[in-house]
Amino acid sequence: QGLLVESGGGSVQAGGSLRLSCIVSGDTFSRACMAWFRQAPGKEREGVAALYLGGSTSYADSVKGRFTISQDNAKNTLYLQMNSLKPEDTAMYYCAADPSTYTQIMGCLGPGYSIWGQGTQVTVSS
């Protein structure tokens, strides 16, 4: 069983940038995909970005062109670079690993992961 620990959240003004980090323990990097999710108050958790074992990526339409998911295997860390932040990006951000078979088939942005971090808060002011 892996462990995920996020960091890097904070408060920024609209148009600013943040880079979230997720330190990964165990063998979770070897799973089919990992992803970043976010959940705003009163809203459902949504997939933001996914990174596949082969290196390809997928993004929610709302963040395409602004967010970039990547990993550093030497540091066992998953990243989410967030640029041109908007107030609607305000949410708790979570990294996730160990997707279900169904989630893998559906593209890795679905919520069917068994390992979750504790979350890091991102607040964007206008």
Disulfide bonds with the S-S distance in Angstrom:
Cys22-Cys95 2.00
Cys33-Cys108 1.99
